[in-house]
Structures are given as structure tokens and as C-alpha cells.
Amino acid sequence: MDERTTREPGLRASLFPLTGPLRFLLLSSFLIPLGSFMVLPFMSVFLHERLGMGLGTVGVVLAVASLVQFSGGVVGGALADRIGLRRTMLWALVVRTAGFAGLLLALRWPPFAIWALVLTCCGAALYLPANKAYLVHGVDDERRPAFLSAGNAALNAGMAVGPLIAGPFVLSSPGWLFAAVTTLFLVVTAGHARLPGTDGTHPTESKETAGPSLLAGVALLPFAANALAFYLYFHFQHFLAVYAVERASSAFYSMVLLLCFTLVIVVQPLASGLIRRMPYALALTVGFTGLAAGLAVLAAGTRAALLAGGALIALGDIVLFLKNDLEALRRSPRSDAVVFGQQRLAAGLGACASGMLGGQLYGFGERAGHTGWFWLLAAAQCLLLPPLLLVLRRRTAWRPVPDGDHEGALTRDDTDGRVPGR
């Protein structure tokens, strides 16, 4: 019988049985964004209305914080190689807990809020690459998509629930809110201190393959594709709020976000095996087409269009974000933590570019009275920019196999394997 007729394990078989540490890590993947999103989505309102900062200052602070949170992941990945995955997660949580505690001090000394916010973002940057690498450590290639998508589902669930819990208390009782989040992070940090380490018997990266720089061994095509995907997605993330609230309400905008989070939570784990088997070129085509369709639909500006556009964008990103991570893991000789950090750097660059360029374009459309054209232009970019990735695909179409037994042999990079857990 042909080997391809052998059925791959389903989602449940891929995930279970889960060890105690992995169960705790998945629970933490829910609790950490739950606590974070009880505070961070409301920071613009808190800084402006409660602490009296000007909107221009608020915008600069949030832009810097976002860049640190995403792009700092490359430092987090390198740190995990130096001190281990568990220690990196632990120190990251200590830093982040200090940041949320600092927000309490900001109620008496407002300028401290900026440093507290930056601390929380530094902690996030250090934590996520090590968290993902620990989650898939020693897991074979066929099961990795299930573990990554389960972690993403837990993260999105926390992001969805956090604002619903904290919304009524951000301005009325911020002190109690910050104290509750700080306590939650103290408990999660204590739990991470009891996790078994991965050092010694399962090193994160051999010294022979460690590169001299943070970007050594970067998988160029997945890196570029991730930066482009986040650049296009953050048109939606940055500017949907002002667009949707103007045409519907803040409550309806929250409903659109909840729909997007729910789709990621439900669909990505179920589709993870299919996404893994999907050829990379097809995954990029499906993902960017979904983004283009969703952004174009948003231009209609109706409530139905906002819901449908958000759903299409979420489905496109379900494919793009997971497949780019899987391809980066497979193509790079670096450790899992370093690879995830490099992909976070790509995400940060894309999100930052989206804020700078997209903001100018949205402002121009707003002044012209046709903000719908902003979404059509973003959709056009989803169709025109991805073909540029073909240039990178041709440059990386053939490369040496990173196997000492076959050094110098050439193979198609779409078919070569990667040692699990390296």
C-alpha cells in the first residue's frame, strides 16, 4: 500500500497525552494574554484621559512600545540560547510583572507609566520565543502544527476575554485592576519556576551551529513573508477601530474583534495538519488572497461588510502566520527559540511600517472624505506585493543540506526536513 494512504494523527491524537508542564504552559498561554489585555488595549485611553498626556505623546509611546514588543523577540531568542528556555521565560515574567506593578506607581507619578509600559513590552519580547520553543521542544514535525496552533488558540482566547473583563474598571478603578494583574503575573511566574529545564539532555542549539549574530541563519523567505503579512494585517489592526466606530459603534467593533479571535481559536487547531501539508507557495497564495478579499470588503463600510471582512482577514492570517513559522523552523539551522525570535523581528518591522505608511494613507483618505479607498489600496497591495517574494524564492530554491553526512549535497528547500527540537 502506498505510504501516502497512511492516515496522519488527528488533532487530539497529536496533542494528547499532555505532560503536566505542557498543560501548565498552555494554561499560561491563556492567562498571560488575559492579564496583559486587561490593561494594554486601554493604555491610550488611560494615558490620555487619566494621566493627561497629549495624544501626540501617547501615539509615540505606543509606537515605541509595539516595536519593542515585536522586534525585541530576536533578543529573546538569542537569550534563550545562552541561559535556557525556562530561565528566559522566568526572567521575562519577572520583568513584565515589574512593569505592571510600575503602573500602580504611575497613578501617583504619571511619567513612570511610560517606563512601566516599556518594561511590560520588554518582558513580552523576551517571553514568547522561549515559550513557543519550550512548547514544541522534542516534538516531531508532524505534531508541531498542533502544538503551535493550540498555543495560538490559548493566546487568542486570553486576548479576547481580557478586555471584556477589564473594560468597566480601567478608568473607574485602575489601581485595583493593576494590582489584580500584577498578582496574576506573580502566580504565573511562580509556576514557571517549577517547570523542568530543557538544558543538558536536550540542548536548544549546538555551539557549532550558533551564528555570530542575531540574524545568522535566518530563513530569508519566511522572514520576508512574515514581515509582509504583518505589514498588511496591521492595516486592519491599526485602523479598523476608527473606521468601525465611526460607522457602527465601539461595541460593534468589539464584536468584530471577538469574531476574529474566535475563528483563530476554533479553526487554526483544526486546520493545522492541512496547513502543514500545504505547499508553501499555495499557502502564501491562499493567505494573501484572503487578506485582499477581506480588506476589499471592508471598503463597503456596512456592519455586514465589517464582519465579513474581519472573518476573511482572520482566515487568511490563520494560514499565513502558522505556515511562515513552520517554514522558518524547517529551513533554518538555528534553534527553535532563535527562529521564533527572528520571526517576531519580522513581525515588528511589518507592523511598524504599517503604522507609519498606513497612517499617512488613512489620514489622506480621511481628509479627502473617502476612507473606503484606504482599504481598497491595502487590498491592492495584498495582490501586488507578494509576487516580489518570488525573487527570494528563486534565490533560495537550492541550498546545502545541513547534515554532516551529506555536506554539499543539494535539495529542493520545499522538500528537505529539519531535525525536531534543534
N, C-alpha and C positions, 0 to 999 in steps of 0.2 A: 504493500500500500504506500502511496506517495506520502512523504513526510509532511507535506503541507496540509494534509487532511487531518492531522493530529490537532485536536482542539486545544486552544490555549486556555489557561485557567481564567475563570471569571473574576469579577471584581472582589467578591467575598473570599474566594479561594486565594487570590493574590495577597489580600491584606491579613487574613487570619490563618493561624492564631497569632495575635499580637502579644509581644512581651510586655511586662509591666512598664519598663522605661519608655517604650514606644507609645503605649496608651497614655502615659503622662505627657509625653511630648505632643501628641495630638490634642490632648486637653489644653495644654499650654498654648498651642497654636490657635485655640479659640479664645482663651482667657486674656492673652496679651493684647490682641487687637480689640477685644471687648473693652478692656480698660483704656487703651490708647484712644479709641474712637468715642469714648465718653467725654474726651477732652479736646482732641486735636481738630475735629471738624468745626468746632465752635471758637477756635482761637482768634479768628478775625473779628468776630463779634465781641469776644472777651477783651481783646487788646484795645479795640476802638471804643466800645461803649463803657466798659467797666474801668479800664485803666487810662482812657482818654488819649490814646495815641492817634495821630493823624493817619488817614487811610494810605497816604503815600508811604509812610514809615511801616505801616502794617504790611503792605504789599512787598516791600523789600525784605522784611523779616521772614515772611512766609516763603518767598522765593529762595532765600538762602537756606532756610531750614529744609525745604524739599530737596534741594540739590545735595545737601549734606546727607540726608536720609537715604537717598538712592545711590548716589555716586560713592559714598563712603563705604559701600558694601565691598569694594575691591580691597580696601584696607582690612575689613573684617575677615575676608577670605584668607589674606596673607597672614593675619594674626593667628587664625586657627591652625595654619600650618606650623607656626612657631610654638604655640603653647597648648595646642589640642582643642578639640571641638567643645568638650564640656567646659573647660576653663574659659574659653572665649564667650560662650553663652552666659556663663555666670558673671563675668566681668561686665558684659554688655547690659545685663539686667541690673547690676549694681549702679551703673551709670544712668540707666533710664529711670530707675527708682529715684535716684538723687534729683533727676530733672523734674519729676512730678512733685517731689517734696519741695523743690525750689519754687514751684508755682504758688505754694502756700505763702512763702516769704514774699512773693511778688504782690500779694494783696496789701502788704504794708510798704513795700519798696518796689514800685512798678517797673523800673528799668531792669530788675532782676528777672522779669518774665522772659526777656529775650534770651538770656543765658540759660534759663531753665528749659526753654523750648529747644534750643540748640543741643543741650545735653540729652533730651529725650530722643532727638533725631540721631545723634551720635550713637546712642545705645541701640536704636533700631538698625542702623547701618552695620554695626558690629555683630548683631544677633542673627539676622536672617540667613546669611550664607552658612554659618555654622549649624543653625537649626536644620536647614534643608539637607546638608551633608550628613548630619547625625541620623536624620530620618531614613536616608537611603543607604546608610553605611552597610556594606556587605550584602546588599540586596542585588539579586541578579537582574539583568537588563529587562527581562520580560515583566518583572514585578515593579520596577521603578516607576512607571507612569501611574500605577495605582496608588503608591505611597505619596508621590508628589501631588497628585490630584486630591487625595484625602487631606493632605496638609493645606492645600489651597482652599478646599471647601471649608475646613475649620476656620481658616483665616477670614474668609469672606463672611462666614456666619457671625463671627465676632464683630466685624466691621459693620454688619447690618444691624445687629442688636444694640451695640454701644450707644449710638445717637438716640435711639428710641428711649433708652433708659435715662440718659443724662439731660436730654433737651430741656425739661422743665426746671432744672436746677443750676444751669450754667451761670445765669445772671442773678438768680434769687439766692442761691446758697452755694457759691463756688468753693468756699472753704471746706464745707463738708464733702463736696464732690471730690476735690483734690486729695483730701485725707483718705477717702474711701479707695480711690485709685492707687494711692501710694501704698496702702495696706495690702491691696490685692497683689501688687508687684512684689512686696516683701514676701508674701506667702509663696508666690511662684518662684522667686529667687531661691528661697529655702528648699523648695522641691528640686530645683536644678542642682543644688549642691549634693544631693543624694544620688544623682544619676551616675551609672558606671562610666568610666572614661573609655575612650576608643584608642588610646595611645598604647604603644608597646606591641600587643598582639595584632593589632590592625592599624598600622600607621596610616595617616591621612595622605602622605605623599613621600616617596622615596627621595633622599637627598640628591640622588643622581639626576632626577628629572626636574628638580626645583629650578626655576628660572631665576635670573638675577634681578628681574624687575617684576612689578605687579602685573604687567600685561604680557609677560613672556608666556608663550604657548597659547595665546588667545585663539579661539576658533573664530576666524575672521567673518565668515558668512553668517553664522548665528548671532554674533555680536552686532553686526551691521543690521541684520533683520530685526533684532530686538530693539535697537535704537530707533529704527524707522517705525516699528509697530507702536512703541510708546509715544513717539512724536505725534503720530496720527491719532492714537487713542486719547491723548491728553487734550486734543481739541474738544472732545466730548467732556472729559473730566474737569477741565478748567472753566469752560464757558457755558455748559448746559444750565447751570444754576440761574445765571442772569437771564438767559433766553427763556427758560421754562417758567420761572416765577413771574416774568412779565406777561406771559400768555396764559398761564393757568394759576398756580399758587405754590407756596413753599411746601404745602402738604402734598400736592400732586408731584412736585419734584422729588420728594422723599419716596413716593410710591414708585417712581421710575427707577430710582437707585435700588430700592428693595427688590424690584423685579430683576435687575441686572445681577445683584448679589445672589438671588435665589437660583437663577439659571446656572451660575458658576458652581454653586453648592451641589445642585442636582445633576446637571448634565456632564460636567467635566469628569467626575469619577466614573460615570457610566461609559463615557466615550474614550476614556484614557487608553484602553487597549487598541481601539481603532486608530486613534491619533498616533500611537507608537508605530503601528504597521504602515501608516500612510506615507508614501514617498514625500520627501521634504519639499520638492517643487510643487506637488499637489497641495500640501498643507499650506504653503505660502499663498498659493492662488486662492484657495478656499477662504483663508483668513482675511486677506486684504480685500477680497471681493465682498465678504460680509461687512467689513468696515465701510467700504464705499457705499454699499446699499443702505446701511443704517444711517450714515451721515447725510446721504441724499434725501432720505425720508424725513429726517428732522427739519429740512428746509420748509416743509409744508406748514409747520408751526401749530398744528392742531393737537389736541390731547391724544388722540389715537396715533398720530404720527410720532409724538414723543415716546409713547410706549413701544410702538413697533420699531422705531429707530434704535432705542435703547436695547431692545431684545436682539436685534440683528448685530449691533456692535458687540454685545456681550458674547454672542455665539462665535463671531469672528475672533475675538480675543481668547476665547477658550481654546481654540485651535492654535493660534499663533504663540501665545505665551508658553504653553506647555511644550509644544514641539520645538521651539527655539531652545528651551532649557535642555530637553532631551538630546538634541543635536549637538549642543555645546558640550555636554557631558561626554558624548560618544566621540567627538572629533578631537578634543583637547587631551594632551598628555598630562595636564596638571591635575591636582587633587580636586575632589568634588567641591570643597569649600572655596578654593580659588576660582573655579569655574563659575560657581554661583555668584561670587563677588564681582567677577568680570561682567556677568550678565546684568547685575544690578547697576554697575557703572554705565553700561549701555542704556539702561532704562532711565537713569538720571540725566544723561546727556539728551536723550529724546524728549523727556518731559520738560527740561529747561528750554530747549529750542522751541517746543510747542508754546510755552508761556510767552517767550519773547516775540516770536514771529506771529503766533496766533493772536496775541493780544493786539498787535498793531492792525492786523486784518479785521478783527472783530470791531475794534474801535472805528476803523474806516467805514465798515458796513453800518454801524450804528449811526454815525454822523450822516451817512447817505440815506438812512431810513430803510435799508434793505438788509437786515441781518441774516435773512434766509440765504443770501448769496454766500455768506461765510461758510455755511455747511456744504453748499454745492462745490465751492472751491476746495474744501477739505476732502470731499468725496473724489474730486478730480485728481487730487494728489495721491489718493489711495490707488488709483489706476496708473498714474504716470510715473511715480517714483519707484515702485517695486521692480520694474524691469531693469533698473540700474544695478540691482543685486546680481543680475546675470553676469555682469563683468567680474564680480568677485567669485561667482560660481565657476567661471572658466579658469580663473587664476588658481583656484583651489581644487580643481577637478581631479588632479593626481597628486599624491603626496606619499612619502615614505611611510611604511608600516612601522609603528613604534614598538616593534617586537625584536628583541636582540637576535632571535633565531632566524629572522628574515630581514635583517637590516639591508636597506637599499632596494628591496622589492617594492613594486608599485601596485596600487589597487585603487579602485574607484572609491571615493570617500563616502559615497552613499551606501556602500555595502560592507565597509570594514567594521569590526567590532571594537569594543572598548572593555578593558578589564574592569569588572564590577568593583566598586569601592575604592578605586585608585584616586 
